[in-house]
Amino acid sequence: MSDNLLKIGTSAVLANSMLLNTASNNIANINTPGYVRQRTEFDAQQFGLGVGRGTTERLVSEFTLKQMRRDTSNFAFSEQYVSEANRVDALFSNPANSIATGMNDLFAQIQTANNDPTQLSNRQLIIGSAQALLDRFDGMSNLILDQENFINEQLDIYVNEANDLIKQIGTYNKDIAAYANGATRPTPLDLLDKRDKAILELSEMLEITTLDAANGEKLVFMAEGQSLVVEQGDFRLLSLRGDPDPSRKELQLQLNINADVLRDVNVKDIGGKLGAIVAFREEILDPVQMQLGQLALSLSDAMNSQNKLGMTLNGVLGQDIFRLPVFNGLNFASNQGSAAVTLSLEPGKGGELPPNDFMVTITGADEVTIEALDTKGNVIPGSAKQISGLNFAVDQTLTAASSPDGDLFGLQIELTAGAAVGDQFMLKPLSSASRQIQMATNRAEDIALASPLRGNFSVSNLGNGRVEQLTVTNTDPATTVFSPPNTVAGAPFRVVYNGLNEFEIFDNTNTSIGTANFTNNNYVNVLETAGNGLEDYGFDFNISGVPKEGDTFEIAFNQNGYNDNRNGLALAALQTDSTTRRNAVTVPNAVNKYSFNQSYATMVGTIGERTRQARTSEEANAAILEQTTLWYESLSGVSLDEEAANLVRFQQSYAAASKIISTSQTIFDTLLQAVR
């Protein structure tokens, strides 16, 4: 009997000693990061002979742990996104950086100059405001470029951190698998804690999922299914220079044990800090840079085009105010041909330029396709422009006239000889446009406020007809009668009313060059009505009032018309004209143009809205993570009160078990005394 009591007491003492050790270990590690509360449980021996084998295990819910990893990824994503978005939002919300203020100042100076076109100082203010506006474009674009460089640096840092964690998890897996879950050689619980901690930290970098392998390893995958940790091996993330844009970092996976095994990373839903950086780049940074470039190019081109329709203070036809850049296309590494691409904005087509990058693909032996891309680099459906009948053995120039629908997004593309079928080129004209536009002139006299033509009536006319709405639309000498600096071929033109709603047009040699016949007395666009090539003269006019037969009108070059501000009014009207394209694909009956200020306001509003949404998401995800953490800690966290109570209970149990041994000893001594 005493023998049984001794066995029972000894097993009870050992069991309670283990319980005291477990409780003490929990208390000692209460501040250890990643430590999971442990619990020791015992089985009873058969036939009531004491305590059986004890097992110490971690108190953790795999479901709760997975939930916490997911919520950690979501919060890390929101926190990182807000951190990045706040910088851009602060830049554009600062009135000192406002592009709108610069544009409004420029047009205000044009209005001032229109009030007194002969005043040279007023025109000089236009030059100064134009340069100040370019400086603002350049400054804001450089600040965005700094953000892009910072994003690339962060991408490298977070990729290195993620690789370290992936490697740690792989090492822990190998160590844990070495124990093989054997009963005689159990896996140290601290290894499991360290592995779970590394996996949780990895979930901050990117969203992950896990699977349990039969040998005790944890297999880790990205949210879209790409493997990070596999059995007896792991991948590492690579931060690579983009193809074809080396300034844009991309991600790839490489198997550590075999560098030839590569996997592309689906960046759509990376999650975590890495996902936030990619999302911020695609949703805010890239669109802002492209919209800035679009606005700068469309405004500069519109002012250039309108200035060339006017006459300067020197009495000659106007020229460009701004010098627009030429951009280089980016060749893909897989291209087989030797061709290169350069592009520029086709003069006068700035309003056709959407806020997108473009892809040029050689799709046939004589065919090329130009497509607009969204911020993720995907082709926008319905944007393809197929141009055929080309000869890639020689240089090719593609313009709006080359496109079947007359729309090539405002681009003028130069493709050198040597293109091969399948070659691709990325066009990114907007990413640097804001920094490359320069002033083409610093002379105040070159601001063309006057119209180059004027219309007069003969003082001997019997009617009250007048030349009205004399509008110049093109001064290109290649396609019109205008010849810089101050010549209009065939001028002065004489227009004679023959009666019966008919006007005959004569050139300066008194040769009849066309007749305009109207069905009523609404004499609008006389040259277009006359036809016979007159519609291509680059200008047109109306006749108002009631002319009499034989009345004569004259259209001549506006010599000495320095006090004229008709073209200046057209320059000022650009401020509210719909001159900026919204989307690459035009939907029927939908408005696809807006003004400069509307374009900028939309851009700033989008930044503010996305930042506000990100802040709201951050608050929500922080609350969810806090709730999940409390849920996890309720089981896996150490409670000092609970452990202190356990210590008292186990101490009492230990003392009682010691009493059993003492009792056994007393009984044994009594038996010895009885047989002596």
BELDAWO-V27664 format. One line per field, one symbol per residue. psi: psi as a letter, one per 20 degrees, with the letter a starting at -180 (. if undefined). Layout:
psi = ???
//
This chain:
psi = ghgghggggghgggghghghggghhgghkhjopipppqppqqqqqqkkkbpbpqpprpnpohghghghgghgggghgggggggghhggghgiiohhjphgggghgghhhggghhhmhiohhhhhhggghghhghhgggghhhhhhhhghhggghggghggggggggggghghgggghhhkkqhimqpphhghghghghgghhihgqprqqqprhjiqoppqrhjippgprpkrqrqqpoqpqoioiioprqqqpphiniioqpqpojgmgrahghgggggghhggghgghhgggggghgggghgghhijaprijkrqqaqhqoqrpqpqppqhiphrjqqpqqrpppijhiiormrrqpppoirhkqqppqqqaiijqpppjipopprkrojirqqppahhhqhjjokkjqopoorqjqqpiqqpppmhihjghiiprpiqjphhionhqqiqqprqpijqhakqqpqloppipjoihjaipoqhlpopiqqqpppojrlkppppqaijkppjqpopqiaknnpmghhhhbkihijijrrrqpranqqpiqqqporqmpklhjpkghhhhghihhiqnippgqhppppjqpjqrrghhgghggghgggghgghhgghggghggghgghghgghhgiqpohgghghhggghgghgghhhhggggggggghgghhhi.
//
